[in-house]
Amino acid sequence: MILIAIWTFIMLGAMTIGGFFMFRKFLRRMPKGDGYSELDWQDYYIEKALPLWNQDARELLNELVSPVPELFRDVAKERIAGRISKIALDEGVKTIELDQIMKGYIIATPKKDHKFMKKKLKQLEIDYTPYLELFELADDEKQKFSIFEQTEKVSGRPS
């Protein structure tokens, strides 16, 4: 009987955790005022900027997301790639370079993960000091906003 009770609590805990992440994904798929969801915009920008991504940029992105647990790595990579793609398109660059990657990587990474992000950048010997002001614009779990709302501040264009 005790074994059944323990198994019940384990299953309820697993279902609660899974339900939490599924609900978050569901909320990100909900259309906003313009009729498109956060994930729709993310996919749009990635698709539109696909020709701008060269092999070096893809390899750097893969290296930057390597500390993310494998279960969440693809989601993190898509989120960061969507942000980088939007910045590259807004700036009108011909190819995605380190500047756009750094801007998108910092903005799309949650503030709680900045310590790990800075550690990875130091490990790769990438100087992030020119981008220190962007750390304040980064995704914050407490202030829910779309990562695509910060374009003017990131690219230096007036609002």
Secondary structure, 3 states (H helix, E strand, C coil): CHHHHHHHHHHHHHHHHHHHHHHHHHHHHCCCCCCCCHHHHHHHHHHHHHHHCCHHHHHHHHHHCCCCCHHHHHHHHHHHHHHHHHHHHHHCCCCCCHHHHHHHHHHHCCHHHHHHHHHHHHHCCCCCHHHHHHHHHCCCCCCCCCCCCCHHHHHCCCC
